Amino acid sequence: MTFRPITHWNYRIIEHEEDEERVFTMHEVYYDDEGPHSWTAKPVTPTAGSRDEMILVLEGMLQDAKTKPVLRIENETGLVEIPG
């Protein structure tokens, strides 16, 4: 396995199958120079030290969700963007 240094990360909606049903969950996705290469195994749970911090975290998640395409997990290629 080749080491791929992380250059940045963001929140992304990932589409996947769960109990033969299509679901959408929010994950942290990590990138290198070639694009997305890893993501959190479980959906993220926002955590903050105060109400105001929580609002900032949620607004950041929502901004990423609204401006970035949905990703799908493909066994052969990892994450791929879903057009639309």
Secondary structure, 3 states (H helix, E strand, C coil): CCCCCCCEEEEEEEEEEECCEEEEEEEEEEEECCEEEEECCCCCCCCCCCHHHHHHHHHHHHHHHHHCCCEEEECCCEEEECCC
